[in-house]
Amino acid sequence: MLMAITAQAQFKMGDVNRDGEVNILDATTVVDLILYGYKPFSLSQTDVAITLGNRQVDIVENGDFEEYGNTCFYSKEDVNGTFNLLTIKDNIGVNGSRAVMVKSKANPENAYDTNFAIRFLTPLSAGTQFHIEFDYKASIPCNCTTTAQGEPGNYHHYNCLGGFDFTTQWKHYSNNITVNNSMAGSDGMRSIVFNLAVNAEATQFYFDNIKVTVKKPTNNLITNSDMEGDDTSCFVSKDNPSTDFHPSVIYDGVGVNSSRAIMVSSEDNPANAWDSQFHIRLPEALTTGEWFNIEFDYKASAECQVSTQAHGEPGYYQHWNCIGSPQFTTQWQHFKKGVIVTNQMAGSNGMRSIAFMLSNNQTATQFYFDNIKVEVVRGADEPVNNATVEIIGGYDDYYVMTDDPEVVVPSVSGHTITFTPVNEGIATVTVVDNPTYRALEITVMVEE
């Protein structure tokens, strides 16, 4: 993933304009400019590369064959034979490294008389996307096909990775593949099998640097997400300022397609937006830097924009923003967003509740919630190689803001701006020099 950053100066009232003339709005700016002089600032870089983070998990072991142990690579070298684990050999791989070799016999009857199998550590279900790459060559040029199987020998589908043109020189393959229903079968796709008996002459096939990864599994923290059960341990409501927080009520027939859902009502003429609230209470607190994806279906009896806050336990406020401000309408909508827990959201004890402030309408309004999921990527690496840009010149007092925290979360310390990517997309980050209100805008593009 790359993040390209470009900067362009934006001149406003209170700045020094392009002709060097000062447009002054307040006495503080006047004093700063007179006492300290005008201090322009710029950015050290306008293009930055960044990786979002390693959200992939390997599903084969020792694919570079630098260890001698083998649990994932098999061969069948005779039409009536069985699949057996291969022996890793020295000096036959790329640049004289270790690798595996499979040998076909002369004058085979069928292409599948000799096979090489990559067996995953776990079967993959339909819809799963995996990334695969490896190096390959053969002693004689030839073309072979691949099939999708369960355990090696348990055939599922005639095509997996397509065909391969082997040459006597090392070649590299890299691709993303999505498992379809035929590839998955009834027990999941667990093996990629190469049909190697394609030459009349006995041929040696070499494989090295095999890597197969899938996205790390997510863990839905919400019990009774679809509301079809009676468990409300993850849902908390507050009806008005005089009531305590209590388990939300699930009603029959008010959900998506007349299913069950939660309904919370606000009162007429509220004094504050937080008089009525709905909380998604997590069974465990999330800490700074953790990633979560949230999605749910929502509607209301009248249009209303609802702000959200990050709380510890319901009612223990920690930060004014959590997942943004969904716009409720009278029709069902689906909300989905990826969020990084910030220091402010986590507080000192972790973020445990996502709070919806429901009293924005002056007339009583009913709010409906269904199919709530909060998924956390467990064991995932935190974002790596976060982009940093240095501020050159100016004063020592800056702040940064983004127009889309779903794409990137910026922070500034001294003269260093740090960009933490969240999801694919484009956002604008504004860097402001506090004494003069002069700003630079940074266009941030996060790509996967």
N, C-alpha and C positions, 0 to 999 in steps of 0.2 A: 504494500500500500504506500502510496506517495501522497505527500501533502505539499502542494505548491503554494508559496506565499509571495504576494506582490504588495508593494506599499505605494500609496499616493497621498501626498499632502493635501489636507483639507483646510482651507483658510476660513476663519469665522470672525465675527466681531470679537475683539479682544486679542486678535493675533497681529503679527506683523505680516502685511500682505506682500504680494510678489514684487511690489515696487519699493519695499522697505519702509512703507508708511505704517504707523501704528494706529489701529482702530481700538479705542479704549472704551470700556464700559464701566469699570469700577475702579475705586481708589486703590484697592490692593494691587491690581495689575499695574497701575501707574507707579506705585512705590517700588514694586519689584523691578520694573524696567529702568527706573531712574537709579535706584541704589545698586542693582546687580548687573544691569545691562541686559540687552537681549541675548538669550542663549538658544539658538536654534538647535533642533535635534533631528536625527535621522536614524535609520535602521542599518545594521551591519550587513544584512542579507535581504534579498528580495525573493529568493527561491530556496526552499528547504525541502529535503526528503525526510519522510518519517514512516516508521512502521507502526501500525495500529496495535500490534501485540500478538503473541503467539497463541492463537485460540485453536491450534491443531494438536491432535494427539496421534502418535505413531501406532499403527496397528500391525506392524511387522517388527521383529527384533533382529538386530545385528545385520541390517541390510547392506552395510559396507563390508561385512565379512572380516573385519579386523579382529574379532574374537573367533574362537574356534567353535563355540556353541551354536547349534542350529535348531530352531524349533518351527521355522516357517517356510522352508524351501525344500520341495520334494521333486523326485523324478520317477518316471516309469519308462524303462528302456526296452521293454519287450511287450508285444501285443497281449500276451497272457500274463504279464507280470502285475505286480502291485506297486502302489506309490510308496517310496521309501525316502527318508530324510537324506539329503545330499551331504557329502563330505566337502568341507571347505578346503581349498587347495592354495598353496603358496605360489606366488609369482605368475599367476595366469590372468590377473585382473588389470585394470587400468594403471598404467605406469608401474607395472610389476607388482601390484598389490595382490591381496588375496581375493578370490572370487569362487564361483561355482561353475561347473562344466557338465553338460549333458551330451551324451553321444548317441546318435541314431545308428541303426543297423543298415546295412546295404540292402537294396531291393525290397523295401517295405511294401506291404499290401495297402495300408491306409495311413493317412497323415497322422492319425491319433495313436499309431503303434508306439511312438515315443513322445513322452510329454514332459514338460517342466511346469511345476505348479507353485504359485505364490499363495500360501495359506495364511489368512488373517488371524489375528488373535481373537477376533470376535466376528460373528456373522453380521452382515449389513442388510437392513430392511429396505424395501422399495422406497424411493424418494431420497435416500441418503446420497450425498455427494462426497466422493473421495478424490484426493489428489495422488497421482502416482508418477514416479519418475525412476529411470534406471538407465544403465549403460549396457550395450549388447553388441555382439559380433559373432561370426561363425567362421569355420575353416574353409567353407565354400559358399559363395553367394547363393541365397535362396529366399523364398518368401514363405512365411508361415501364418497361420490364423490363430485366434484366441477364442476361448469359450468361457462362459460364466458357470461356475459350479458351486455346490455346497461344500461338503468335504471333498478333497481331491478324488475324482472318480464318480462323484454323484452329479451327473450332468444336469444343467438347468437350461442354458440358452446357447445358441450357436455363435453368438458374437458377444465379445466383451470389450476389448480394446481395439478391435479391427485387425488388419493384417500388418505384418512387419517385413520389410526388405532387409534381410541380413547381408552384410558385406564382411570382408576380411578386416575392415578397420572399425574401431570402436565408434558407435553412434550413441546419441543421447535421446531418450524419449521423455516427454513431460506433458501431462494432460490432466484435466478435471473430468471425471466421469460421474454421471448420475445413475444409480441403480434403478432399473425399471422392474415392473412386476415379473416379467419373464426371467430376468437375471436373478431376482431374489428367490423365486420359487416359494415353496411353503415353509422352508426352514431358514431362509436368509442366504445371501450370497457370501461364501466364505473363501472361495478360491478363484484365482485367475489361472487358467490352464492354457499353455502354448502347445499346439500340435506341430511337432518337429520332424516327423518322418516324411519329409517332402523331397529329398534327394535320393536318386538311385544309389548314389555312393554314400558310404558312411560319413557322417558329418559331426563335427564338434561344435556345440553352441555354448557361448560364454555369457554370463550375466554378472553384473557388479553394481554396487551403489544403488540398491533397491530401496526406495522410500515410498511408503503408502501412509497417508494421513487422512483423518476425518476431523471435522469440527468437534471440539470437546463437548461432551454431553452437558445439558443444562438440567438443573434440578428445580422443579416447580415447588415453591415453598408454601403455596396456598392449599389448605385442606378444603374440600368441597367447592372446588373452583366453579363448577357448573350449577351450583345451588340446588342440585337435585336431591341431595341429602339434607340432614338436619343440623350438621355441625356448623356452628357460627363462630368458632374460636378465632378465626382470622378476620372477622368483620365486627366493627364497633360503631355505634351511632350516638349522637347527642341531639335531642330534638329542639331544645331551646335553652336560653341562658340559665334557667332555674333547675334544669335536670342534670343528672350525672351521666357519665358515659355508661352505655349498657350494650349487651350483645344485639346486633342488628336482627331485624325480623325478616325472614324469607317468606314470600307470599306465593301462592299458587297462581299460575296463569298470567303473570305480569311480565314475564321474561321474554326473550327472543323466541319467536314462533310459539307464544303462549306457554313457554316453559316456566320454571320457578325462578325467581329473582329477588333481590333486595330492593325495598322501597324505603326512602327516607323523606319525610315532609318537613319543609320549613314553615314558619309562621308568618302572618301578616305583619307589616310594618316593623321589621327587625331593626335593632339599634346598630348591630355590627354584622359583618359578613360571616363571622365565626360563631354566631348564635346557634346555628344548626350545622352539624358536621357529620361526615361519614369517614371512617378510618379503615384502611386495609392494614391490619396488624399482623406483622410477620412473626412466625414462631421463634425467630432468632434475630438478633441485632446485626445489621450490616456495618462494616467498618470502612474507614477512609480508603478509597482506591478500589473497592469491590465494584464489579459490574453487575447490573441487573437489567433484564428486559421485562417490561410490564405491558400487558395488554388486557383489554376488557371491552365489553359492549355497554353503551350508556345512552340514556335519553332522559327527558324531563317533560313535565306537563306544560311548560312554557319555556321559551328560549331564555338562556342564561349562561353567562360566562362564569366559570368557577375556578378560583385560584386553589393551588395546592401547597401544602407545607410539609416539611420534614419534622417528625416528632420522634421522641424516644417512645415511651409508653403513650397511648392516646392522651392528649392534654398537656404533655411535656414538650412545649415548643422548642425547636432548635434552629430552624431556618425558614425564611419566608417563601422559598421556592423549592419544589421537589421535582415534579414532572411537568411543570408548566401550567397553563390555564385552559383546560378543555372547554370548548364552546358547545353547550348542550342545546339540542333542538328537540322537537317532538317526535322525530324519527330515530330509530336505532342507528347508531354509528359505532365504528370499531376504532379503538385507540390502541396504538402500539408505539413504543418508544424504548430506546436504550439509554441508560443513565449510569454515570459514574458517581459514586458517593463521594462528596467533597468533605473537607474538614468541618465546614459549617453544618452540613447535613448530619454528619455522624455525631457531632458534639463530643462529650467526654465518655459517653456510655454506648455509643453506636445508634444508628437509625433503625427504629423498629416499626414506625407507623408512617403511612402515607395518608395525609389528612386533606380532605376536601372541604372547603369553606362554602356552605350551601345557601347562606342567607343574603344573596345579592339582589333578589327580587323583592319589591315592596308588597307583593301579594304572595300568599302561600303557594308553594310549588312542590310538586312531587318529583323526586329524583330516583331513577332506576339504574341498577347495576347488575350485570350478568357476566358469566364466563371470565372470571378474573384469574389471571395468571401472573405470578412474579417469579421469574426464572433467574437463577444465579449460575454463572459459569464456575463450577467448583474446580479448584486446582489449576485454573488458567493463570498464565503469566500476566502480571500487570503490564500496562503499556510500556513498551521498550523504546529506547531511542527517541523519547519525546523531543520535538523540535524546540530549539531555543534560538532567540534572536536578541542581539545586543542593541541597546539604545545608546547612541553616540551623541554626546553633548546634552544640551538642555539642563533642566534642574534635576534635583534628586527626589522628585515627588511625582509619581505617575500612577495612573490606574488604567485598567484594561477591562473591556466588556465585549461580549459577543452577542450577535443577534440570533444565534441558534446554538444553545448549549447542547443540543442533541448531536451536533456535528463535532464541535471542539470546545474544550474548556480552557481558557487562557488564565494565566496568573503572572504576576510581576513581582520580582524581588530585586530591589536596587535598580540596576540598569539591564537586568535580564528578564525577557519575556519567555515563558514556557508554554507550549501548546500541547495539550493532551487530547488526542483524537478520540472520538466516541463511536461514530458511525460514518458511513459514506455520506457525502453531500458537500455543499458549499456554504460557508458562513463568512460573515464579515466581522473581524475583530478590530475594535477601535482602541488606540493607545492615546491617552490624553496626558499632556503636561499640565499638572494642576495649576501652577501659578499663572500661566498665560492662557489656559484653556485651548492651546494649540493641539491639533489632533492629527494622527496618521491612521489611515484605514488600511487594514491588511485583509486581503481576500484569501480565505483558507479553503482549499479543496482537499478532501479526504477521499481517496480511492481505494477500493479493495482489489 
